[in-house]
Amino acid sequence: MTSPSWTSTGIAYERAGPRAALPVVLLHAGIADRRMWDPLWPELSARRDVVRLDLRGFGESIARPRGPYSAARDVLETLTELHIDRCHLVGASYGAGLAVEVALTQPELVTSLFLVTPGGSLIPERTPDLAAFGAAEQAAIEAGDIDAAVEANVRWWVDGPGREAGSADPGVREQVRQMQRLAFDITEDWDDVEEIKPDPPPLDRLTEVGVPTLVLVGGLDIAAIALAADRLVAGIAGARRVDWPDVAHVPSMERPQEFLALLDDWLAAQT
């Protein structure tokens, strides 16, 4: 990972590529940081104006919030400081939820949405497998075993409930392990930090999203993610869904070249 720049509020970001076309902004998953886009970054930034950032509490965005904070507001403030007034948003998991929140908050900013394994504020219900993950992570945290909490994330999100533990690509598992561990370390003393939740929630406002939207789902992922995709496709006019049956929650890391091809085709269709 190359050295980032920082916004005035402490958000780490990178921007690279030619400035001829609309920027592409990459928002990472909650089990990752901006490094999850490493496999795509060299090729994508060679031909596109691309921004990737570490959300607050992840990667190199270590500045503790001063009072209640909004992750979507952090994204909007970052784009304002970069003088970006129109862009394509690509969000993974938690980042997909933020992408929709940004599109609802400032619709004139967003040209298209590519929502990868949509999670965060887009999850409509706590499915049994999601509950099992939550219980495993919480038990580890309460026991003071952060390594076990990290492994719960790797097991449930990278391997996914649809395949055996440890069966995902070892390199991807290790990358997520490092990123998730860092997030736990950064936020270790953030228990008193309040995150502002969107009200009303994005799932109740999907008909207001008026831009082309693509949703990518992994067939080995937690069931709640597919339900989120169902809601998005039903609620956003013209939204299109693509299913990859042999990946879990981080398809851009498991199949980066195919993901890049899908993203390139999507962006080309928007111009």
C-alpha positions as a Markdown table, in Angstrom:
| # | Residue | x | y | z |
|---|---|---|---|---|
| 1 | Met | 0.0 | 0.0 | 0.0 |
| 2 | Thr | 1.4 | 3.4 | -1.0 |
| 3 | Ser | 1.5 | 6.3 | 1.3 |
| 4 | Pro | -1.8 | 8.2 | 1.7 |
| 5 | Ser | -2.8 | 11.8 | 2.0 |
| 6 | Trp | -5.1 | 12.9 | 4.8 |
| 7 | Thr | -8.2 | 15.1 | 4.9 |
| 8 | Ser | -8.5 | 17.9 | 7.5 |
| 9 | Thr | -10.6 | 15.5 | 9.6 |
| 10 | Gly | -8.1 | 12.6 | 9.5 |
| 11 | Ile | -9.4 | 10.4 | 6.7 |
| 12 | Ala | -6.6 | 8.7 | 4.8 |
| 13 | Tyr | -7.0 | 8.4 | 1.1 |
| 14 | Glu | -5.2 | 7.8 | -2.2 |
| 15 | Arg | -6.0 | 9.3 | -5.6 |
| 16 | Ala | -4.4 | 8.1 | -8.8 |
| 17 | Gly | -5.0 | 8.0 | -12.5 |
| 18 | Pro | -5.8 | 10.3 | -15.4 |
| 19 | Arg | -8.4 | 13.0 | -14.6 |
| 20 | Ala | -10.2 | 12.9 | -18.0 |
| 21 | Ala | -13.3 | 10.9 | -16.9 |
| 22 | Leu | -15.5 | 10.9 | -13.8 |
| 23 | Pro | -13.7 | 9.6 | -10.7 |
| 24 | Val | -14.4 | 6.2 | -9.4 |
| 25 | Val | -14.6 | 6.1 | -5.6 |
| 26 | Leu | -13.9 | 2.8 | -3.8 |
| 27 | Leu | -15.5 | 2.2 | -0.3 |
| 28 | His | -14.2 | -0.8 | 1.5 |
| 29 | Ala | -15.9 | -3.6 | 3.5 |
| 30 | Gly | -16.2 | -3.6 | 7.3 |
| 31 | Ile | -13.8 | -6.5 | 7.5 |
| 32 | Ala | -11.1 | -4.6 | 5.5 |
| 33 | Asp | -9.6 | -1.3 | 4.7 |
| 34 | Arg | -8.5 | 0.4 | 1.5 |
| 35 | Arg | -6.0 | -2.4 | 0.9 |
| 36 | Met | -8.8 | -4.7 | -0.2 |
| 37 | Trp | -8.6 | -2.9 | -3.5 |
| 38 | Asp | -4.9 | -3.6 | -4.0 |
| 39 | Pro | -5.4 | -6.3 | -6.6 |
| 40 | Leu | -7.3 | -3.9 | -8.8 |
| 41 | Trp | -5.5 | -0.7 | -8.1 |
| 42 | Pro | -2.6 | -0.7 | -10.6 |
| 43 | Glu | -4.7 | -1.6 | -13.6 |
| 44 | Leu | -7.7 | 0.5 | -12.7 |
| 45 | Ser | -5.7 | 3.6 | -11.8 |
| 46 | Ala | -3.7 | 3.3 | -15.0 |
| 47 | Arg | -6.8 | 4.2 | -17.0 |
| 48 | Arg | -9.3 | 5.8 | -14.5 |
| 49 | Asp | -9.3 | 8.6 | -12.0 |
| 50 | Val | -9.7 | 6.5 | -8.8 |
| 51 | Val | -10.0 | 7.3 | -5.1 |
| 52 | Arg | -9.8 | 4.8 | -2.3 |
| 53 | Leu | -10.0 | 5.8 | 1.4 |
| 54 | Asp | -9.8 | 4.2 | 4.8 |
| 55 | Leu | -13.1 | 4.8 | 6.7 |
| 56 | Arg | -12.7 | 6.1 | 10.2 |
| 57 | Gly | -11.3 | 3.4 | 12.5 |
| 58 | Phe | -9.8 | 1.4 | 9.7 |
| 59 | Gly | -6.4 | 1.3 | 8.0 |
| 60 | Glu | -4.6 | 4.6 | 8.5 |
| 61 | Ser | -7.7 | 6.6 | 9.4 |
| 62 | Ile | -7.0 | 6.4 | 13.1 |
| 63 | Ala | -8.3 | 9.8 | 14.3 |
| 64 | Arg | -10.8 | 9.3 | 17.0 |
| 65 | Pro | -14.2 | 11.0 | 16.3 |
| 66 | Arg | -14.9 | 14.2 | 18.2 |
| 67 | Gly | -18.4 | 13.4 | 19.4 |
| 68 | Pro | -21.0 | 11.5 | 17.4 |
| 69 | Tyr | -19.9 | 10.8 | 13.9 |
| 70 | Ser | -21.3 | 9.7 | 10.6 |
| 71 | Ala | -19.2 | 7.5 | 8.2 |
| 72 | Ala | -21.3 | 8.7 | 5.3 |
| 73 | Arg | -20.5 | 12.3 | 6.3 |
| 74 | Asp | -16.8 | 11.4 | 6.4 |
| 75 | Val | -17.1 | 10.2 | 2.8 |
| 76 | Leu | -18.9 | 13.3 | 1.7 |
| 77 | Glu | -16.4 | 15.6 | 3.4 |
| 78 | Thr | -13.5 | 13.7 | 1.8 |
| 79 | Leu | -15.0 | 14.2 | -1.7 |
| 80 | Thr | -15.6 | 17.8 | -1.0 |
| 81 | Glu | -12.0 | 18.4 | 0.0 |
| 82 | Leu | -11.0 | 16.6 | -3.3 |
| 83 | His | -13.2 | 18.9 | -5.3 |
| 84 | Ile | -15.2 | 15.9 | -6.6 |
| 85 | Asp | -18.7 | 16.9 | -7.4 |
| 86 | Arg | -19.7 | 13.9 | -9.5 |
| 87 | Cys | -18.5 | 10.3 | -9.3 |
| 88 | His | -19.2 | 6.6 | -9.6 |
| 89 | Leu | -19.4 | 4.9 | -6.2 |
| 90 | Val | -18.2 | 1.3 | -5.7 |
| 91 | Gly | -19.0 | 0.0 | -2.2 |
| 92 | Ala | -18.3 | -3.4 | -0.7 |
| 93 | Ser | -20.4 | -4.7 | 2.2 |
| 94 | Tyr | -20.5 | -1.9 | 4.8 |
| 95 | Gly | -19.1 | 0.4 | 2.1 |
| 96 | Ala | -22.1 | -0.5 | -0.1 |
| 97 | Gly | -24.4 | 0.7 | 2.6 |
| 98 | Leu | -22.4 | 4.0 | 2.8 |
| 99 | Ala | -22.6 | 4.4 | -1.0 |
| 100 | Val | -26.4 | 4.2 | -0.9 |
| 101 | Glu | -26.5 | 6.6 | 2.1 |
| 102 | Val | -24.3 | 9.1 | 0.1 |
| 103 | Ala | -26.5 | 8.8 | -2.9 |
| 104 | Leu | -29.6 | 9.5 | -0.8 |
| 105 | Thr | -27.9 | 12.4 | 1.0 |
| 106 | Gln | -26.4 | 14.1 | -2.0 |
| 107 | Pro | -28.0 | 12.6 | -5.1 |
| 108 | Glu | -26.4 | 15.1 | -7.5 |
| 109 | Leu | -22.9 | 13.7 | -6.5 |
| 110 | Val | -23.5 | 10.1 | -7.7 |
| 111 | Thr | -23.6 | 9.0 | -11.4 |
| 112 | Ser | -23.8 | 5.2 | -10.7 |
| 113 | Leu | -23.7 | 2.6 | -7.9 |
| 114 | Phe | -21.8 | -0.7 | -7.9 |
| 115 | Leu | -22.8 | -2.4 | -4.7 |
| 116 | Val | -20.7 | -5.5 | -3.9 |
| 117 | Thr | -22.1 | -8.0 | -1.4 |
| 118 | Pro | -24.3 | -5.3 | 0.1 |
| 119 | Gly | -24.2 | -5.1 | 3.9 |
| 120 | Gly | -24.1 | -2.5 | 6.7 |
| 121 | Ser | -27.3 | -0.4 | 6.7 |
| 122 | Leu | -28.7 | -2.5 | 3.8 |
| 123 | Ile | -29.1 | -5.8 | 5.8 |
| 124 | Pro | -32.8 | -6.4 | 6.2 |
| 125 | Glu | -32.8 | -9.1 | 8.8 |
| 126 | Arg | -30.6 | -11.1 | 11.2 |
| 127 | Thr | -30.5 | -14.5 | 9.5 |
| 128 | Pro | -29.4 | -17.6 | 11.5 |
| 129 | Asp | -25.9 | -17.6 | 10.0 |
| 130 | Leu | -25.4 | -13.9 | 10.7 |
| 131 | Ala | -26.6 | -14.5 | 14.3 |
| 132 | Ala | -24.1 | -17.3 | 14.6 |
| 133 | Phe | -21.2 | -15.1 | 13.4 |
| 134 | Gly | -22.3 | -12.3 | 15.8 |
| 135 | Ala | -22.4 | -14.7 | 18.7 |
| 136 | Ala | -18.9 | -16.1 | 17.9 |
| 137 | Glu | -17.4 | -12.6 | 17.6 |
| 138 | Gln | -19.1 | -11.3 | 20.7 |
| 139 | Ala | -18.0 | -14.3 | 22.8 |
| 140 | Ala | -14.4 | -13.8 | 21.7 |
| 141 | Ile | -14.5 | -10.1 | 22.5 |
| 142 | Glu | -16.0 | -10.6 | 25.9 |
| 143 | Ala | -13.3 | -13.2 | 26.6 |
| 144 | Gly | -10.6 | -10.7 | 25.7 |
| 145 | Asp | -9.5 | -12.9 | 22.8 |
| 146 | Ile | -9.2 | -10.6 | 19.9 |
| 147 | Asp | -7.4 | -13.2 | 17.8 |
| 148 | Ala | -10.5 | -15.4 | 18.1 |
| 149 | Ala | -12.7 | -12.5 | 17.1 |
| 150 | Val | -10.6 | -11.9 | 14.0 |
| 151 | Glu | -10.8 | -15.6 | 13.1 |
| 152 | Ala | -14.6 | -15.5 | 13.5 |
| 153 | Asn | -14.7 | -12.7 | 10.9 |
| 154 | Val | -12.3 | -14.7 | 8.6 |
| 155 | Arg | -14.3 | -17.9 | 9.0 |
| 156 | Trp | -17.8 | -16.4 | 8.4 |
| 157 | Trp | -17.1 | -13.7 | 5.9 |
| 158 | Val | -14.0 | -14.9 | 3.9 |
| 159 | Asp | -14.7 | -18.7 | 3.9 |
| 160 | Gly | -18.4 | -18.1 | 4.2 |
| 161 | Pro | -21.0 | -20.5 | 5.6 |
| 162 | Gly | -21.2 | -22.2 | 2.2 |
| 163 | Arg | -17.8 | -23.9 | 2.4 |
| 164 | Glu | -15.5 | -25.4 | 5.0 |
| 165 | Ala | -13.5 | -23.4 | 7.4 |
| 166 | Gly | -10.1 | -22.6 | 6.0 |
| 167 | Ser | -11.0 | -23.4 | 2.4 |
| 168 | Ala | -10.9 | -19.9 | 0.9 |
| 169 | Asp | -7.7 | -18.7 | -0.7 |
| 170 | Pro | -5.0 | -18.5 | 2.0 |
| 171 | Gly | -3.7 | -15.2 | 0.8 |
| 172 | Val | -7.1 | -13.6 | 0.9 |
| 173 | Arg | -7.7 | -15.0 | 4.4 |
| 174 | Glu | -4.4 | -13.6 | 5.7 |
| 175 | Gln | -5.0 | -10.2 | 4.1 |
| 176 | Val | -8.4 | -9.9 | 5.8 |
| 177 | Arg | -7.0 | -11.2 | 9.0 |
| 178 | Gln | -4.5 | -8.4 | 9.1 |
| 179 | Met | -7.0 | -5.7 | 8.1 |
| 180 | Gln | -9.6 | -6.8 | 10.6 |
| 181 | Arg | -7.0 | -7.1 | 13.4 |
| 182 | Leu | -5.9 | -3.5 | 12.8 |
| 183 | Ala | -9.5 | -2.3 | 13.0 |
| 184 | Phe | -9.9 | -4.0 | 16.3 |
| 185 | Asp | -6.7 | -2.4 | 17.6 |
| 186 | Ile | -7.5 | 1.1 | 16.4 |
| 187 | Thr | -11.0 | 1.1 | 18.0 |
| 188 | Glu | -10.1 | -0.8 | 21.2 |
| 189 | Asp | -11.0 | 2.2 | 23.4 |
| 190 | Trp | -13.9 | 3.6 | 21.2 |
| 191 | Asp | -16.7 | 1.9 | 23.2 |
| 192 | Asp | -18.1 | 5.4 | 24.1 |
| 193 | Val | -18.1 | 6.6 | 20.5 |
| 194 | Glu | -21.6 | 7.1 | 19.0 |
| 195 | Glu | -22.1 | 6.5 | 15.3 |
| 196 | Ile | -25.0 | 8.4 | 13.8 |
| 197 | Lys | -27.4 | 6.0 | 12.0 |
| 198 | Pro | -29.4 | 7.2 | 9.0 |
| 199 | Asp | -33.0 | 7.9 | 9.9 |
| 200 | Pro | -35.1 | 6.8 | 8.1 |
| 201 | Pro | -32.9 | 3.8 | 7.1 |
| 202 | Pro | -31.8 | 3.5 | 3.5 |
| 203 | Leu | -33.9 | 0.3 | 2.9 |
| 204 | Asp | -37.0 | 2.5 | 3.4 |
| 205 | Arg | -35.9 | 5.0 | 0.8 |
| 206 | Leu | -34.6 | 2.8 | -2.1 |
| 207 | Thr | -37.2 | 4.2 | -4.5 |
| 208 | Glu | -35.5 | 7.6 | -4.1 |
| 209 | Val | -32.2 | 6.2 | -5.7 |
| 210 | Gly | -32.3 | 7.4 | -9.2 |
| 211 | Val | -29.0 | 6.2 | -10.7 |
| 212 | Pro | -28.0 | 3.0 | -12.5 |
| 213 | Thr | -27.2 | 0.4 | -9.9 |
| 214 | Leu | -25.4 | -2.9 | -10.2 |
| 215 | Val | -25.4 | -5.5 | -7.3 |
| 216 | Leu | -22.9 | -8.3 | -7.0 |
| 217 | Val | -23.6 | -11.3 | -4.7 |
| 218 | Gly | -21.5 | -14.3 | -3.8 |
| 219 | Gly | -23.3 | -17.6 | -3.5 |
| 220 | Leu | -21.2 | -18.7 | -0.5 |
| 221 | Asp | -21.9 | -15.6 | 1.5 |
| 222 | Ile | -24.1 | -15.2 | 4.6 |
| 223 | Ala | -27.8 | -15.4 | 3.7 |
| 224 | Ala | -28.5 | -11.8 | 4.9 |
| 225 | Ile | -26.4 | -10.4 | 2.0 |
| 226 | Ala | -28.5 | -12.1 | -0.6 |
| 227 | Leu | -31.7 | -10.8 | 1.1 |
| 228 | Ala | -30.1 | -7.3 | 1.0 |
| 229 | Ala | -29.6 | -7.7 | -2.7 |
| 230 | Asp | -33.2 | -8.8 | -3.2 |
| 231 | Arg | -34.4 | -5.6 | -1.5 |
| 232 | Leu | -32.1 | -3.4 | -3.6 |
| 233 | Val | -33.2 | -4.9 | -6.9 |
| 234 | Ala | -36.8 | -4.7 | -5.9 |
| 235 | Gly | -36.5 | -1.2 | -4.6 |
| 236 | Ile | -34.2 | 0.6 | -7.1 |
| 237 | Ala | -35.7 | 1.1 | -10.5 |
| 238 | Gly | -33.7 | -0.7 | -13.1 |
| 239 | Ala | -31.1 | -2.2 | -10.7 |
| 240 | Arg | -29.3 | -5.2 | -12.1 |
| 241 | Arg | -28.0 | -8.2 | -10.1 |
| 242 | Val | -25.1 | -10.5 | -10.8 |
| 243 | Asp | -24.5 | -13.7 | -8.9 |
| 244 | Trp | -21.1 | -15.4 | -8.6 |
| 245 | Pro | -21.9 | -18.9 | -7.1 |
| 246 | Asp | -18.3 | -19.8 | -6.1 |
| 247 | Val | -17.3 | -16.8 | -3.9 |
| 248 | Ala | -18.3 | -15.5 | -0.5 |
| 249 | His | -18.1 | -11.9 | 0.8 |
| 250 | Val | -15.0 | -10.5 | -0.9 |
| 251 | Pro | -15.3 | -11.3 | -4.6 |
| 252 | Ser | -13.0 | -8.5 | -5.6 |
| 253 | Met | -10.2 | -10.2 | -3.6 |
| 254 | Glu | -11.1 | -13.8 | -4.6 |
| 255 | Arg | -11.5 | -13.1 | -8.4 |
| 256 | Pro | -9.8 | -9.7 | -9.0 |
| 257 | Gln | -9.4 | -10.0 | -12.8 |
| 258 | Glu | -13.0 | -11.0 | -13.3 |
| 259 | Phe | -14.1 | -8.3 | -10.9 |
| 260 | Leu | -12.1 | -5.7 | -12.8 |
| 261 | Ala | -13.6 | -6.8 | -16.1 |
| 262 | Leu | -17.1 | -6.5 | -14.6 |
| 263 | Leu | -16.3 | -3.1 | -13.2 |
| 264 | Asp | -14.9 | -1.9 | -16.5 |
| 265 | Asp | -17.9 | -3.1 | -18.4 |
| 266 | Trp | -20.2 | -1.4 | -15.9 |
| 267 | Leu | -18.3 | 1.9 | -16.1 |
| 268 | Ala | -18.2 | 1.8 | -19.9 |
| 269 | Ala | -22.0 | 1.4 | -20.0 |
| 270 | Gln | -22.4 | 4.6 | -18.0 |
| 271 | Thr | -20.6 | 6.8 | -20.5 |
